[in-house]
Amino acid sequence: MMESDQAPAAGTYGPRAPRRMSVVFEELSHDASEPITIWRVRDALGDRSLAALLAFFAAINLLPLPPGTTVVLGPPLIIIAVQMVLGHARVWLPRSILDRSIPADKFRRMTAKAMPRLLWLERLIQPRYWPFRNERSADRVIGAVALVFAIAVTLPIPLGNWLPAFSIFLLSLALSERDGLCLFAGLIVGVIAFLVIALVAGAAHAMYGTIFG
């Protein structure tokens, strides 16, 4: 989903020649002979592709990882979303994040596991019913929504991280492919995510009141 070097004119959606994420990750997995750093993934996805990197970090947060991992993997989502809101064209990430790496064999296993779902999504998503006429407006609005969900991903809330991460993943794919239906689906998942968070928080508060009240 990397944008081509021929960027469209400001404020318009000109011809684009994106590389699909499945192609990028297949190449990275095939060529992996040493640990894959976030730096390498960023360069492969395209330094200017905020949507692709947002999808990448959201996808990582969807994997079955040890509890508390989102406290580390959530902040990159916040950083990218803030840059989208500010209208940045290029992605900036702290060196401490860029230098993090995934062992080559683990990266290949992760890619093999995720590839069927990613290919299915790429066949399903297509440009349609896109509500934005201006590229900067789309980046800012979706970035603002993603920022709210990214904060929810980072918070240590039991059962409260997966749905917000999935919402961000759908929103980033929608932005990359200009798919209004995918955008709507991402927003619906986000609403459901906050309902789940509210229920968990309410149950935790009630339990605390019962025990210590």
MDTraj code that builds the backbone (N, CA, C; nanometers):
import mdtraj as md
import numpy as np

residues = "MET MET GLU SER ASP GLN ALA PRO ALA ALA GLY THR TYR GLY PRO ARG ALA PRO ARG ARG MET SER VAL VAL PHE GLU GLU LEU SER HIS ASP ALA SER GLU PRO ILE THR ILE TRP ARG VAL ARG ASP ALA LEU GLY ASP ARG SER LEU ALA ALA LEU LEU ALA PHE PHE ALA ALA ILE ASN LEU LEU PRO LEU PRO PRO GLY THR THR VAL VAL LEU GLY PRO PRO LEU ILE ILE ILE ALA VAL GLN MET VAL LEU GLY HIS ALA ARG VAL TRP LEU PRO ARG SER ILE LEU ASP ARG SER ILE PRO ALA ASP LYS PHE ARG ARG MET THR ALA LYS ALA MET PRO ARG LEU LEU TRP LEU GLU ARG LEU ILE GLN PRO ARG TYR TRP PRO PHE ARG ASN GLU ARG SER ALA ASP ARG VAL ILE GLY ALA VAL ALA LEU VAL PHE ALA ILE ALA VAL THR LEU PRO ILE PRO LEU GLY ASN TRP LEU PRO ALA PHE SER ILE PHE LEU LEU SER LEU ALA LEU SER GLU ARG ASP GLY LEU CYS LEU PHE ALA GLY LEU ILE VAL GLY VAL ILE ALA PHE LEU VAL ILE ALA LEU VAL ALA GLY ALA ALA HIS ALA MET TYR GLY THR ILE PHE GLY".split()
xyz = np.array([
    [0.0809, -0.1180, 0.0000],
    [0.0000, 0.0000, 0.0000],
    [0.0852, 0.1243, 0.0000],
    [0.2012, 0.1160, -0.0487],
    [0.2916, 0.2286, -0.0527],
    [0.2574, 0.3157, -0.1708],
    [0.2588, 0.4445, -0.1521],
    [0.2280, 0.5356, -0.2584],
    [0.3429, 0.5409, -0.3571],
    [0.3114, 0.5727, -0.4805],
    [0.4147, 0.5860, -0.5805],
    [0.4891, 0.7148, -0.5619],
    [0.6083, 0.7274, -0.6235],
    [0.6869, 0.8482, -0.6125],
    [0.6187, 0.9662, -0.6793],
    [0.5291, 0.9393, -0.7782],
    [0.4560, 1.0450, -0.8434],
    [0.3370, 1.0803, -0.7567],
    [0.3542, 1.1755, -0.6669],
    [0.2471, 1.2121, -0.5753],
    [0.1441, 1.2962, -0.6483],
    [0.0158, 1.2829, -0.6143],
    [-0.0861, 1.3625, -0.6780],
    [-0.0757, 1.5068, -0.6360],
    [-0.1368, 1.5942, -0.7109],
    [-0.1349, 1.7356, -0.6766],
    [-0.2014, 1.7571, -0.5440],
    [-0.1587, 1.8631, -0.4742],
    [-0.2091, 1.8895, -0.3398],
    [-0.3602, 1.9022, -0.3406],
    [-0.4246, 1.8343, -0.2432],
    [-0.5676, 1.8434, -0.2270],
    [-0.6487, 1.7589, -0.3236],
    [-0.5852, 1.6764, -0.4054],
    [-0.6578, 1.5945, -0.5012],
    [-0.6169, 1.4499, -0.4872],
    [-0.6937, 1.3623, -0.5508],
    [-0.6598, 1.2215, -0.5547],
    [-0.6201, 1.1874, -0.6973],
    [-0.4962, 1.2040, -0.7292],
    [-0.4469, 1.1748, -0.8630],
    [-0.4202, 1.0279, -0.8784],
    [-0.3680, 0.9853, -0.9940],
    [-0.3368, 0.8445, -1.0181],
    [-0.2345, 0.7945, -0.9171],
    [-0.2573, 0.6776, -0.8632],
    [-0.1665, 0.6216, -0.7651],
    [-0.1314, 0.4800, -0.8071],
    [-0.0130, 0.4376, -0.7721],
    [0.0292, 0.3012, -0.8025],
    [0.0764, 0.2350, -0.6733],
    [-0.0170, 0.2053, -0.5812],
    [0.0216, 0.1524, -0.4509],
    [0.0677, 0.0073, -0.4592],
    [0.1588, -0.0273, -0.3739],
    [0.1976, -0.1676, -0.3577],
    [0.1182, -0.2210, -0.2409],
    [0.0513, -0.3301, -0.2639],
    [-0.0308, -0.3874, -0.1588],
    [0.0557, -0.4394, -0.0443],
    [-0.0011, -0.4355, 0.0770],
    [0.0734, -0.4792, 0.1941],
    [0.1135, -0.6251, 0.1823],
    [0.0284, -0.7061, 0.1199],
    [0.0607, -0.8484, 0.1045],
    [0.1891, -0.8658, 0.0244],
    [0.2080, -0.7842, -0.0791],
    [0.3288, -0.7916, -0.1610],
    [0.4508, -0.7508, -0.0795],
    [0.4375, -0.6419, -0.0038],
    [0.5490, -0.5920, 0.0769],
    [0.5928, -0.6951, 0.1804],
    [0.4965, -0.7524, 0.2531],
    [0.5313, -0.8469, 0.3590],
    [0.5792, -0.9801, 0.3034],
    [0.5278, -1.0191, 0.1878],
    [0.5768, -1.1413, 0.1235],
    [0.7239, -1.1249, 0.0853],
    [0.7596, -1.0078, 0.0335],
    [0.8987, -0.9810, -0.0034],
    [0.9882, -0.9769, 0.1198],
    [0.9425, -0.9093, 0.2245],
    [1.0213, -0.9023, 0.3483],
    [1.0423, -1.0411, 0.4074],
    [0.9363, -1.1227, 0.4080],
    [0.9445, -1.2574, 0.4634],
    [1.0383, -1.3446, 0.3806],
    [1.0297, -1.3341, 0.2492],
    [1.1117, -1.4166, 0.1597],
    [1.2597, -1.3824, 0.1736],
    [1.2901, -1.2530, 0.1925],
    [1.4290, -1.2072, 0.1977],
    [1.4863, -1.2038, 0.3387],
    [1.4043, -1.2414, 0.4391],
    [1.4477, -1.2290, 0.5782],
    [1.5582, -1.3290, 0.6110],
    [1.6784, -1.2789, 0.6322],
    [1.7901, -1.3625, 0.6747],
    [1.8448, -1.3160, 0.8094],
    [1.7903, -1.2057, 0.8580],
    [1.8296, -1.1495, 0.9879],
    [1.7069, -1.0825, 1.0474],
    [1.7110, -1.0447, 1.1762],
    [1.5936, -0.9831, 1.2381],
    [1.5400, -0.8645, 1.1576],
    [1.4083, -0.8571, 1.1484],
    [1.3410, -0.7508, 1.0738],
    [1.3145, -0.6337, 1.1684],
    [1.3762, -0.5217, 1.1428],
    [1.3560, -0.4040, 1.2267],
    [1.2348, -0.3243, 1.1793],
    [1.1782, -0.2458, 1.2702],
    [1.0685, -0.1564, 1.2342],
    [1.1158, -0.0573, 1.1287],
    [1.2426, -0.0190, 1.1386],
    [1.3013, 0.0703, 1.0393],
    [1.2876, 0.0110, 0.8986],
    [1.3214, -0.1184, 0.8865],
    [1.3159, -0.1841, 0.7559],
    [1.1725, -0.1950, 0.7055],
    [1.0793, -0.2242, 0.7968],
    [0.9389, -0.2326, 0.7583],
    [0.8890, -0.0964, 0.7111],
    [0.9263, 0.0098, 0.7850],
    [0.8839, 0.1441, 0.7458],
    [0.9331, 0.1779, 0.6054],
    [1.0595, 0.1484, 0.5788],
    [1.1151, 0.1800, 0.4469],
    [1.0485, 0.0974, 0.3372],
    [1.0147, -0.0289, 0.3691],
    [0.9506, -0.1145, 0.2696],
    [0.8085, -0.0668, 0.2386],
    [0.7378, -0.0223, 0.3425],
    [0.6017, 0.0256, 0.3226],
    [0.5979, 0.1614, 0.2538],
    [0.7025, 0.2382, 0.2705],
    [0.7042, 0.3703, 0.2102],
    [0.7084, 0.4764, 0.3173],
    [0.8096, 0.5593, 0.3152],
    [0.8300, 0.6566, 0.4213],
    [0.7170, 0.7581, 0.4301],
    [0.6428, 0.7752, 0.3215],
    [0.5352, 0.8742, 0.3227],
    [0.3993, 0.8119, 0.3489],
    [0.3940, 0.6811, 0.3641],
    [0.2655, 0.6133, 0.3743],
    [0.2224, 0.5991, 0.5194],
    [0.1549, 0.7008, 0.5712],
    [0.1068, 0.6974, 0.7078],
    [0.0027, 0.5872, 0.7268],
    [-0.0861, 0.5707, 0.6294],
    [-0.1920, 0.4705, 0.6410],
    [-0.1340, 0.3296, 0.6497],
    [-0.0302, 0.3011, 0.5708],
    [0.0290, 0.1672, 0.5706],
    [0.0940, 0.1356, 0.7042],
    [0.1655, 0.2317, 0.7618],
    [0.2290, 0.2075, 0.8913],
    [0.1261, 0.1993, 1.0028],
    [0.0195, 0.2771, 0.9921],
    [-0.0870, 0.2682, 1.0911],
    [-0.1489, 0.1284, 1.0877],
    [-0.1710, 0.0760, 0.9667],
    [-0.2250, -0.0598, 0.9526],
    [-0.1273, -0.1630, 1.0091],
    [0.0025, -0.1431, 0.9860],
    [0.1032, -0.2376, 1.0335],
    [0.1020, -0.2480, 1.1858],
    [0.1072, -0.1336, 1.2549],
    [0.1112, -0.1370, 1.4014],
    [-0.0224, -0.1825, 1.4596],
    [-0.1321, -0.1506, 1.3922],
    [-0.2616, -0.2006, 1.4385],
    [-0.2661, -0.3523, 1.4263],
    [-0.2126, -0.4052, 1.3147],
    [-0.2115, -0.5499, 1.2934],
    [-0.1287, -0.6212, 1.4001],
    [-0.0165, -0.5620, 1.4389],
    [0.0662, -0.6229, 1.5440],
    [-0.0141, -0.6340, 1.6733],
    [-0.0931, -0.5302, 1.7043],
    [-0.1726, -0.5317, 1.8270],
    [-0.2886, -0.6301, 1.8208],
    [-0.3163, -0.6846, 1.7030],
    [-0.4221, -0.7855, 1.6897],
    [-0.3711, -0.9266, 1.7173],
    [-0.2382, -0.9430, 1.7212],
    [-0.1802, -1.0752, 1.7434],
    [-0.1956, -1.1170, 1.8893],
    [-0.2029, -1.2476, 1.9169],
    [-0.2106, -1.2951, 2.0552],
    [-0.0768, -1.2787, 2.1260],
    [-0.0608, -1.1674, 2.1947],
    [0.0641, -1.1343, 2.2620],
    [0.0442, -1.1335, 2.4134],
    [0.1537, -1.1416, 2.4917],
    [0.1415, -1.1420, 2.6382],
    [0.0717, -1.0168, 2.6901],
    [-0.0003, -1.0264, 2.8033],
    [-0.0672, -0.9098, 2.8621],
    [0.0320, -0.7959, 2.8887],
    [-0.0115, -0.6747, 2.8653],
    [0.0733, -0.5582, 2.8881],
    [0.1546, -0.5155, 2.7678],
    [0.1557, -0.5992, 2.6613],
    [0.2354, -0.5677, 2.5424],
    [0.1870, -0.4409, 2.4741],
    [0.0565, -0.4140, 2.4831],
    [0.0013, -0.2972, 2.4152],
    [0.0553, -0.1659, 2.4716],
    [0.1053, -0.1705, 2.5949],
    [0.1648, -0.0496, 2.6528],
    [0.2888, -0.0095, 2.5728],
    [0.3545, -0.1079, 2.5104],
    [0.4727, -0.0815, 2.4275],
    [0.4340, -0.0620, 2.2811],
    [0.3390, -0.1442, 2.2322],
    [0.3025, -0.1407, 2.0904],
    [0.1954, -0.0371, 2.0584],
    [0.1290, 0.0159, 2.1616],
    [0.0269, 0.1168, 2.1386],
    [0.0802, 0.2556, 2.1058],
    [0.1865, 0.3035, 2.1745],
    [0.2370, 0.4391, 2.1476],
    [0.2698, 0.4700, 2.0013],
    [0.3271, 0.3742, 1.9213],
    [0.3483, 0.4079, 1.7795],
    [0.2191, 0.4464, 1.7072],
    [0.1067, 0.3840, 1.7444],
    [-0.0217, 0.4210, 1.6855],
    [-0.0564, 0.5655, 1.7188],
    [-0.0312, 0.6036, 1.8444],
    [-0.0598, 0.7407, 1.8869],
    [0.0283, 0.8389, 1.8109],
    [0.1564, 0.8068, 1.7989],
    [0.2514, 0.8965, 1.7306],
    [0.2111, 0.9174, 1.5846],
    [0.1757, 0.8085, 1.5156],
    [0.1377, 0.8192, 1.3746],
    [0.0063, 0.8954, 1.3592],
    [-0.0914, 0.8659, 1.4467],
    [-0.2205, 0.9341, 1.4394],
    [-0.2054, 1.0844, 1.4615],
    [-0.1202, 1.1234, 1.5560],
    [-0.0956, 1.2660, 1.5814],
    [-0.0364, 1.3319, 1.4569],
    [0.0567, 1.2635, 1.3906],
    [0.1166, 1.3191, 1.2684],
    [0.0127, 1.3344, 1.1577],
    [-0.0834, 1.2428, 1.1520],
    [-0.1906, 1.2554, 1.0534],
    [-0.2765, 1.3776, 1.0832],
    [-0.3087, 1.3968, 1.2098],
    [-0.3899, 1.5131, 1.2487],
    [-0.3173, 1.6435, 1.2157],
    [-0.1860, 1.6444, 1.2336],
    [-0.1069, 1.7645, 1.2070],
    [-0.0798, 1.7854, 1.0588],
    [-0.1168, 1.6884, 0.9775],
    [-0.0999, 1.7033, 0.8334],
    [0.0374, 1.6702, 0.7809],
    [0.1152, 1.5905, 0.8554],
    [0.2485, 1.5529, 0.8091],
    [0.2391, 1.4593, 0.6878],
    [0.3315, 1.4759, 0.5957],
    [0.3340, 1.3896, 0.4768],
    [0.4265, 1.2697, 0.4964],
    [0.5244, 1.2814, 0.5846],
    [0.6204, 1.1734, 0.6091],
    [0.6104, 1.1237, 0.7515],
    [0.6388, 0.9967, 0.7687],
    [0.6304, 0.9341, 0.9006],
    [0.7583, 0.9572, 0.9789],
    [0.7435, 1.0015, 1.1033],
    [0.8572, 1.0094, 1.1950],
    [0.8273, 0.9202, 1.3148],
    [0.9242, 0.8375, 1.3529],
    [0.9146, 0.7540, 1.4710],
    [1.0445, 0.7640, 1.5493],
    [1.0379, 0.7560, 1.6823],
    [1.1608, 0.7603, 1.7633],
    [1.2559, 0.6468, 1.7265],
    [1.3834, 0.6726, 1.7390],
    [1.4842, 0.5715, 1.7070],
    [1.4660, 0.4455, 1.7918],
    [1.4193, 0.4636, 1.9156],
    [1.3986, 0.3491, 2.0043],
    [1.2938, 0.2535, 1.9485],
    [1.1960, 0.3059, 1.8746],
    [1.0943, 0.2216, 1.8123],
    [1.1466, 0.1628, 1.6824],
    [1.2136, 0.2461, 1.6013],
    [1.2639, 0.2004, 1.4720],
    [1.3655, 0.0874, 1.4863],
    [1.4413, 0.0879, 1.5960],
    [1.5450, -0.0129, 1.6154],
    [1.4911, -0.1460, 1.6691],
    [1.3652, -0.1482, 1.7107],
    [1.3080, -0.2740, 1.7592],
    [1.2992, -0.3738, 1.6440],
    [1.3190, -0.4990, 1.6735],
    [1.3233, -0.5981, 1.5660],
    [1.2456, -0.7237, 1.6035],
    [1.2117, -0.8015, 1.4993],
    [1.1442, -0.9297, 1.5139],
    [1.2345, -1.0355, 1.4514],
    [1.2666, -1.1439, 1.5233],
    [1.3503, -1.2484, 1.4636],
    [1.2946, -1.2949, 1.3289],
    [1.3850, -1.3254, 1.2360],
    [1.3441, -1.3588, 1.0995],
    [1.2465, -1.4763, 1.0953],
    [1.2742, -1.5830, 1.1725],
    [1.1857, -1.6996, 1.1689],
    [1.0477, -1.6672, 1.2256],
    [1.0451, -1.5838, 1.3309],
    [0.9163, -1.5428, 1.3880],
    [0.8402, -1.4543, 1.2907],
    [0.9105, -1.3662, 1.2215],
    [0.8471, -1.2779, 1.1228],
    [0.7851, -1.3611, 1.0099],
    [0.8567, -1.4663, 0.9663],
    [0.8026, -1.5520, 0.8602],
    [0.6773, -1.6247, 0.9080],
    [0.6782, -1.6715, 1.0337],
    [0.5596, -1.7399, 1.0870],
    [0.4419, -1.6438, 1.0973],
    [0.4691, -1.5221, 1.1452],
    [0.3637, -1.4218, 1.1567],
    [0.3057, -1.3879, 1.0204],
    [0.3937, -1.3736, 0.9208],
    [0.3487, -1.3398, 0.7862],
    [0.2644, -1.4522, 0.7273],
    [0.3114, -1.5763, 0.7439],
    [0.2378, -1.6911, 0.6906],
    [0.0996, -1.7030, 0.7548],
    [0.0910, -1.6710, 0.8835],
    [-0.0365, -1.6808, 0.9547],
    [-0.1327, -1.5702, 0.9130],
    [-0.0783, -1.4504, 0.8914],
    [-0.1634, -1.3355, 0.8608],
    [-0.1970, -1.3231, 0.7126],
    [-0.1160, -1.3835, 0.6258],
    [-0.1306, -1.3619, 0.4822],
    [-0.2691, -1.3995, 0.4268],
    [-0.3264, -1.5163, 0.4620],
    [-0.4594, -1.5492, 0.4058],
    [-0.5646, -1.4435, 0.4382],
    [-0.5636, -1.3941, 0.5631],
    [-0.6616, -1.2916, 0.6017],
    [-0.6347, -1.1608, 0.5286],
    [-0.5070, -1.1254, 0.5150],
    [-0.4708, -1.0005, 0.4474],
    [-0.5110, -1.0052, 0.3002],
    [-0.4848, -1.1179, 0.2351],
    [-0.5232, -1.1329, 0.0941],
    [-0.6747, -1.1257, 0.0773],
    [-0.7467, -1.1850, 0.1724],
    [-0.8936, -1.1805, 0.1671],
    [-0.9422, -1.0364, 0.1787],
    [-0.8828, -0.9605, 0.2722],
    [-0.9218, -0.8210, 0.2896],
    [-0.8891, -0.7380, 0.1659],
    [-0.7725, -0.7625, 0.1061],
    [-0.7325, -0.6861, -0.0116],
    [-0.8238, -0.7132, -0.1312],
    [-0.8769, -0.8339, -0.1392],
    [-0.9727, -0.8633, -0.2463],
    [-1.1063, -0.7959, -0.2201],
    [-1.1376, -0.7798, -0.0927],
    [-1.2675, -0.7243, -0.0540],
    [-1.2700, -0.5719, -0.0643],
    [-1.1578, -0.5070, -0.0275],
    [-1.1535, -0.3606, -0.0193],
    [-1.1225, -0.3011, -0.1560],
    [-1.1957, -0.1950, -0.1916],
    [-1.1771, -0.1292, -0.3202],
    [-1.2265, 0.0154, -0.3114],
    [-1.1820, 0.1037, -0.3998],
    [-1.2284, 0.2427, -0.3965],
    [-1.3789, 0.2525, -0.4242],
    [-1.4539, 0.3074, -0.3286],
    [-1.5993, 0.3226, -0.3449],
    [-1.6555, 0.4086, -0.2318],
    [-1.7569, 0.4860, -0.2642],
    [-1.8327, 0.5653, -0.1672],
    [-1.7434, 0.6468, -0.0736],
    [-1.6335, 0.6992, -0.1249],
    [-1.5400, 0.7729, -0.0391],
    [-1.5973, 0.9117, -0.0106],
    [-1.6153, 0.9487, 0.1169],
    [-1.6832, 1.0743, 0.1492],
    [-1.5951, 1.1995, 0.1422],
    [-1.4646, 1.1822, 0.1283],
    [-1.3735, 1.2975, 0.1310],
    [-1.3304, 1.3354, -0.0108],
    [-1.3289, 1.4642, -0.0386],
    [-1.2799, 1.5140, -0.1669],
    [-1.1367, 1.5650, -0.1555],
    [-1.0938, 1.5930, -0.0334],
    [-0.9614, 1.6489, -0.0108],
    [-0.8762, 1.5510, 0.0678],
    [-0.7557, 1.5230, 0.0209],
    [-0.6680, 1.4240, 0.0835],
    [-0.6290, 1.4634, 0.2250],
    [-0.5946, 1.5903, 0.2437],
    [-0.5544, 1.6354, 0.3772],
    [-0.6691, 1.6216, 0.4767],
    [-0.7918, 1.6512, 0.4314],
    [-0.9075, 1.6390, 0.5204],
    [-0.9266, 1.4952, 0.5643],
    [-0.9122, 1.4012, 0.4712],
    [-0.9264, 1.2593, 0.5042],
    [-0.8216, 1.2171, 0.6064],
    [-0.6957, 1.2576, 0.5847],
    [-0.5885, 1.2230, 0.6781],
    [-0.6173, 1.2775, 0.8174],
    [-0.6597, 1.4033, 0.8250],
    [-0.6817, 1.4676, 0.9546],
    [-0.8006, 1.4061, 1.0290],
    [-0.9112, 1.3856, 0.9587],
    [-1.0304, 1.3318, 1.0248],
    [-1.0070, 1.1885, 1.0713],
    [-0.9559, 1.1045, 0.9827],
    [-0.9311, 0.9645, 1.0196],
    [-0.8204, 0.9565, 1.1235],
    [-0.7213, 1.0454, 1.1134],
    [-0.6158, 1.0506, 1.2146],
    [-0.6705, 1.0838, 1.3518],
    [-0.7660, 1.1771, 1.3585],
    [-0.8252, 1.2155, 1.4872],
    [-0.9034, 1.0990, 1.5486],
    [-0.9800, 1.0283, 1.4642],
    [-1.0551, 0.9122, 1.5139],
    [-0.9585, 0.8021, 1.5578],
    [-0.8560, 0.7778, 1.4759],
    [-0.7570, 0.6749, 1.5102],
    [-0.6831, 0.7087, 1.6383],
    [-0.6608, 0.8373, 1.6634],
    [-0.5914, 0.8789, 1.7861],
    [-0.6707, 0.8392, 1.9097],
    [-0.8017, 0.8598, 1.9051],
    [-0.8865, 0.8215, 2.0185],
    [-0.8789, 0.6708, 2.0421],
    [-0.8890, 0.5937, 1.9343],
    [-0.8830, 0.4486, 1.9475],
    [-0.7432, 0.4018, 1.9891],
    [-0.6388, 0.4726, 1.9430],
    [-0.5017, 0.4356, 1.9784],
    [-0.4779, 0.4521, 2.1277],
    [-0.5350, 0.5567, 2.1853],
    [-0.5233, 0.5760, 2.3308],
    [-0.5912, 0.4602, 2.4039],
    [-0.7058, 0.4163, 2.3509],
    [-0.7768, 0.3025, 2.4111],
    [-0.6936, 0.1747, 2.4010],
    [-0.6233, 0.1565, 2.2888],
    [-0.5363, 0.0391, 2.2717],
    [-0.4273, 0.0371, 2.3776],
    [-0.3719, 0.1539, 2.4074],
    [-0.2581, 0.1638, 2.4989],
    [-0.2974, 0.1424, 2.6444],
    [-0.4206, 0.1781, 2.6808],
    [-0.4636, 0.1648, 2.8192],
    [-0.4695, 0.0173, 2.8601],
    [-0.4224, -0.0155, 2.9808],
    [-0.4234, -0.1560, 3.0267],
    [-0.5618, -0.1996, 3.0728],
    [-0.6548, -0.2122, 2.9784],
    [-0.7918, -0.2510, 3.0091],
    [-0.8143, -0.3947, 2.9619],
    [-0.8483, -0.4864, 3.0516],
    [-0.8721, -0.6249, 3.0101],
    [-0.9810, -0.6319, 2.9032],
    [-0.9535, -0.7022, 2.7952],
    [-1.0465, -0.7215, 2.6835],
    [-1.0795, -0.5915, 2.6097],
    [-1.0055, -0.4841, 2.6421],
    [-1.0395, -0.3554, 2.5835],
    [-0.9460, -0.3074, 2.4748],
    [-0.8510, -0.3911, 2.4318],
    [-0.7503, -0.3459, 2.3364],
    [-0.7729, -0.3974, 2.1943],
    [-0.8273, -0.5180, 2.1814],
    [-0.8342, -0.5814, 2.0497],
    [-0.9277, -0.5077, 1.9545],
    [-1.0479, -0.4757, 2.0000],
    [-1.1449, -0.4100, 1.9123],
    [-1.0995, -0.2708, 1.8669],
    [-1.0437, -0.1865, 1.9562],
    [-0.9924, -0.0581, 1.9074],
    [-0.8805, -0.0755, 1.8041],
    [-0.7931, -0.1750, 1.8242],
    [-0.6859, -0.2005, 1.7270],
    [-0.7449, -0.2459, 1.5938],
    [-0.8480, -0.3283, 1.5987],
    [-0.9135, -0.3738, 1.4753],
    [-0.9808, -0.2572, 1.4039],
    [-1.0397, -0.1664, 1.4806],
    [-1.1013, -0.0478, 1.4219],
    [-0.9969, 0.0369, 1.3493],
    [-0.8821, 0.0586, 1.4129],
    [-0.7748, 0.1356, 1.3498],
    [-0.7275, 0.0658, 1.2229],
    [-0.7162, -0.0667, 1.2285],
    [-0.6721, -0.1434, 1.1103],
    [-0.7681, -0.1212, 0.9935],
    [-0.8981, -0.1289, 1.0191],
    [-0.9967, -0.1081, 0.9138],
    [-0.9933, 0.0356, 0.8616],
    [-0.9799, 0.1324, 0.9530],
    [-0.9756, 0.2725, 0.9123],
    [-0.8541, 0.3016, 0.8246],
    [-0.7392, 0.2426, 0.8606],
    [-0.6177, 0.2667, 0.7824],
    [-0.6271, 0.2025, 0.6442],
    [-0.6877, 0.0833, 0.6363],
    [-0.7094, 0.0208, 0.5062],
    [-0.8072, 0.1036, 0.4224],
    [-0.9104, 0.1555, 0.4873],
    [-1.0070, 0.2397, 0.4166],
    [-0.9396, 0.3637, 0.3592],
    [-0.8510, 0.4255, 0.4385],
    [-0.7805, 0.5446, 0.3924],
    [-0.6862, 0.5124, 0.2773],
    [-0.6198, 0.3990, 0.2863],
    [-0.5245, 0.3611, 0.1827],
    [-0.5932, 0.3327, 0.0495],
    [-0.7103, 0.2678, 0.0554],
    [-0.7794, 0.2255, -0.0669],
    [-0.8975, 0.3145, -0.1031],
    [-0.9269, 0.4161, -0.0196],
    [-1.0407, 0.5061, -0.0432],
    [-1.1724, 0.4279, -0.0480],
    [-1.1924, 0.3424, 0.0536],
    [-1.3104, 0.2574, 0.0596],
    [-1.4047, 0.3089, 0.1683],
    [-1.5156, 0.3703, 0.1267],
    [-1.6105, 0.4253, 0.2219],
    [-1.6802, 0.3198, 0.3052],
    [-1.7053, 0.2018, 0.2465],
    [-1.7695, 0.0949, 0.3229],
    [-1.6778, 0.0438, 0.4335],
    [-1.5495, 0.0312, 0.4028],
    [-1.4522, -0.0112, 0.5038],
    [-1.4404, 0.0946, 0.6138],
    [-1.4470, 0.2208, 0.5744],
    [-1.4443, 0.3302, 0.6717],
    [-1.5624, 0.3190, 0.7672],
    [-1.6804, 0.2951, 0.7125],
    [-1.8005, 0.2797, 0.7947],
    [-1.7868, 0.1605, 0.8886],
    [-1.7343, 0.0488, 0.8372],
    [-1.7156, -0.0711, 0.9201],
    [-1.6194, -0.0428, 1.0347],
    [-1.5103, 0.0315, 1.0049],
    [-1.4147, 0.0662, 1.1093],
    [-1.4772, 0.1511, 1.2186],
    [-1.5638, 0.2443, 1.1802],
    [-1.6313, 0.3290, 1.2788],
    [-1.7283, 0.2474, 1.3638],
    [-1.7994, 0.1537, 1.3011],
    [-1.8920, 0.0682, 1.3762],
    [-1.8158, -0.0166, 1.4782],
    [-1.7044, -0.0752, 1.4353],
    [-1.6226, -0.1546, 1.5280],
    [-1.5723, -0.0667, 1.6416],
    [-1.5358, 0.0584, 1.6109],
    [-1.4901, 0.1504, 1.7146],
    [-1.5974, 0.1793, 1.8183],
    [-1.7214, 0.1982, 1.7731],
    [-1.8321, 0.2210, 1.8668],
    [-1.8517, 0.0993, 1.9561],
    [-1.8498, -0.0194, 1.8957],
    [-1.8623, -0.1426, 1.9736],
    [-1.7485, -0.1540, 2.0744],
    [-1.6271, -0.1142, 2.0316],
    [-1.5108, -0.1204, 2.1207],
    [-1.5329, -0.0369, 2.2458],
    [-1.5857, 0.0841, 2.2291],
    [-1.6066, 0.1713, 2.3444],
    [-1.7213, 0.1223, 2.4319],
    [-1.8190, 0.0555, 2.3726],
    [-1.9246, -0.0057, 2.4536],
    [-1.8670, -0.1170, 2.5409],
    [-1.7775, -0.1986, 2.4823],
    [-1.7130, -0.3058, 2.5590],
    [-1.6272, -0.2478, 2.6713],
    [-1.5508, -0.1426, 2.6387],
    [-1.4663, -0.0787, 2.7396],
    [-1.5520, -0.0232, 2.8533],
    [-1.6648, 0.0385, 2.8173],
    [-1.7542, 0.0949, 2.9192],
    [-1.8101, -0.0151, 3.0093],
    [-1.8468, -0.1293, 2.9493],
    [-1.8996, -0.2412, 3.0278],
    [-1.7935, -0.2975, 3.1214],
    [-1.6704, -0.3137, 3.0704],
    [-1.5613, -0.3662, 3.1535],
    [-1.5300, -0.2688, 3.2668],
    [-1.5237, -0.1400, 3.2345],
    [-1.4940, -0.0398, 3.3370],
    [-1.6056, -0.0351, 3.4412],
    [-1.7305, -0.0448, 3.3949],
    [-1.8430, -0.0442, 3.4879],
    [-1.8419, -0.1656, 3.5792],
    [-1.8114, -0.2824, 3.5225],
    [-1.8050, -0.4042, 3.6038],
    [-1.6922, -0.3964, 3.7055],
    [-1.5774, -0.3424, 3.6623],
    [-1.4635, -0.3283, 3.7533],
    [-1.4969, -0.2318, 3.8664],
    [-1.5658, -0.1221, 3.8342],
    [-1.6039, -0.0250, 3.9373],
    [-1.7019, -0.0852, 4.0365],
    [-1.7985, -0.1641, 3.9829],
    [-1.8971, -0.2277, 4.0713],
    [-1.8311, -0.3296, 4.1626],
    [-1.7359, -0.4065, 4.1082],
    [-1.6634, -0.5047, 4.1883],
    [-1.5805, -0.4374, 4.2975],
    [-1.5146, -0.3259, 4.2594],
    [-1.4361, -0.2519, 4.3571],
    [-1.5245, -0.1999, 4.4696],
    [-1.6444, -0.1511, 4.4323],
    [-1.7352, -0.0999, 4.5344],
    [-1.7855, -0.2097, 4.6273],
    [-1.8058, -0.3290, 4.5692],
    [-1.8524, -0.4417, 4.6498],
    [-1.7475, -0.4885, 4.7485],
    [-1.6222, -0.4900, 4.7040],
    [-1.5140, -0.5402, 4.7879],
    [-1.4713, -0.4367, 4.8920],
    [-1.4576, -0.3124, 4.8507],
    [-1.4011, -0.2107, 4.9386],
    [-1.5062, -0.1081, 4.9866],
    [-1.6295, -0.1256, 4.9388],
    [-1.7307, -0.0269, 4.9754],
    [-1.7774, -0.0420, 5.1203],
])
top = md.Topology()
chain = top.add_chain()
for i, resn in enumerate(residues, 1):
    res = top.add_residue(resn, chain, resSeq=i)
    for name in ("N", "CA", "C"):
        top.add_atom(name, md.element.get_by_symbol(name[0]), res)
traj = md.Trajectory(xyz[None], top)
